[in-house]
Amino acid sequence: MTLSFKASMVGPSRVGKTTLLTAILAETETMLSGSGIALALDEATEMRIRRNRRDLRRAIEAREFDAASLGGSQSMFLYEVELKAAGDTLPGIPFSLLDYPGAWLDPAERAERPEAKRKWPECEAHIAESLMLLVPVEAAVLMEAVTPAQRGAVADLLGFEDVEAMARKWARARNLPEHRDEPAVLVLAPLKCEKYFDDNGGKGREAARLRNLVREKYRSMIEVVQEETPGRTVRVVYAPVDTYGCVDLMEGEWVPTDDEGGPALDFQGHYRFRELPPRIRVKAAGTVMRELCRCVVSGQDRAEQQRAADARTTYNEALERKAERKGFWGAVEFYLSGESRANRNTLLASRRSLADAEARAKRLAEALRRIAATPADPRVEEW
């Protein structure tokens, strides 16, 4: 598999995973402003993000917001992004974020979809290698369910059983000997939270209720992760996100479905822009990249401590064995020790070229630590 720092999303269909990724990258670009470091996307990722931004721009220009019109995932997709020094053609620090249709979480659905059956082993392999499991949650489904029938539909609409089963598989993989000393973080990210907070242009006063509902509904999943990872630490981060920052949920409509075996009710949110002209104000989405960078920095710190403690020859031999069986540690050494640049620098003829490459590598490491050290949004909590 590609040598990169991996993360995976696990959530039902139509929860807003693609839009969340767009928001994450937008906030990351803001965090990098003035650093001399750019966020580089591969061609397929750039096209996917551009499409989502274009759809959102159309909604803004039309001044009518319809969340359902923003396209979701129809197939497995890897968002490939790199932190790169501006003007640098050498390798940066790569991150790979997995997205796939939420319906694939259901084994019965996978059995009926040839692409799902073919691609699912690849999905599971990426999830097993992921430092982060990101669980997006549609906040309105939790918050607007008031009748017994509506509350009963929440479990199916948010895919509690399927999400919990995948969290268990991820936790088991994180506790295997080859991954046990790697960082691991579980992020619970309620989305489209604009209505419930008053810190981003809204008037909501229900932040505490949202937090309590997420704690209640995902308690068993957190317990499963903890049970599967005895003797090691898995950080659990709660990060409620304003995906747009300029919309308000006006009404939640619960519609009967004819899906046998599925939810008896479906939820349809009706939104409107809270200001004209609308201005996108994403909030707390940068938590995801911040936490990924924290994982990488902690790995780099441990590697440097080991390097200082061991003889250089012994360390290199141990690292070679570790890199063969551990994607994370191999990636830390390759991208942050300068190995990737040393490989390419054999082609650099002059001392000046080498010095320039080393200076860019230093800026890259500084940017990584800068993102990791960014203060958490006041909304964000570690549980």
Secondary structure, 3 states (H helix, E strand, C coil): CCCCEEEEECCCCCCCHHHHHHHHHHHHHHHCCCCCEEEEECHHHHHHHHHHHHHHHHHHHHCCCCHHHCCCCCCCEEEEEEEEECCCCCCCEEEEEEECCHHHHCHHHHHHCHHHHHHHHHHHHHHHCCCEEEEEEEHHHHHCCCCHHHHHHHHHHCCHHHHHHHHHHHHHHHCCCCCCCCCCEEEEEEECCHHHCCCCCCCCCCHHHHHHHHHHHCHHHHHHHHHHCCCCCCEEEECCCECCCCEEEEEEEEEECCCCCCCCEEEEEEEEECCCCCCCCCECCCHHHHHHHHHHHHHHHHHHHHHHHCCHHHHHHHHHHHHHHCHHHHHHHHHHCCHHHHHHHCCCCCHHHHHHHHHHHHHHHHHHHHHHCCCCCCCCEEC
